[in-house]
Amino acid sequence: MKYIQLITVILVSFIFSSESAKAYYFPMDKLIESKIYVYSCKEDPSETQYWKLTYNPTDSTFVTEAFDSRFFRFEFFQEKLTATGFQVEKFVTYIEQDKRGKPGKLVRKPIEKDVYLWKTDTPYMYSSTMIDEDYGEVIFSKTRTFAGKEKVTVNSKVYNALKFTAECKTELVATKENYKYNQITHYAKNIGMVRSEKQFEDRRNVILELSNILTLKEWNALKK
């Protein structure tokens, strides 16, 4: 029985690998007017995030502005729609206070650019480089692999979702030290990411689940 189930999973994955994952990414036509996706962390509410998503059809750019539970914007991520999926164009991390006690930002220059591709048959990645005042050059990379199609329950809702695994690595070029975590993400058709689980080397897990989608008016009211 286990053998038959394994063969079934392999066949489903193989069949889907020739199809398009496009419909499972965030729905661009619904994001021309910005929407805020609320990703709640039940285990630790301080890990909750708000993603302000905006698509510009004029230049085919897709921007994610990520805010933490205190509404501090900690990341700006701009993607470009291509014939095969989305590629990263800009990647900025914001810091509330640097060593001088002032707000700062780390501009990450893209190297490899594939964020999300329509084809699922082979792994792909994006990576970036930046200069840290203490550590010098720092390279971040994220390699995404399609892991099949499965049902996932998020906040009492059942989704037929695409499952992806990813290895994320930060490397200090000067010392060759690196820090890794694994990630499992689920994408639902016409919604986008509904669940993310990060698994760190210290065995700590952070699970974010889609709990709401807000309009700009609702978002502005929530921040007051």
Secondary structure, DSSP 8 states (H G I E B T S, - for coil): -HHHHHHHHHHHHHHHHTS--GGGS--GGG-SS-EEEEEE-SS-GGG-EEEEEEEETTTTEEEEEEE-TT--EEEEEEEEE-SSEEEEEEEEEEES--TTSS-EEEEEEEEEEEEEES--SS-EEEEEEEEETTTEEEEEEEEEEEEEEEEEEETTEEEEEEEEEEEEEEEETTTTEEEEEEEEEEEETTTEEEEEEEEETTS-EEEEEEEEEEEHHHHHHHH-
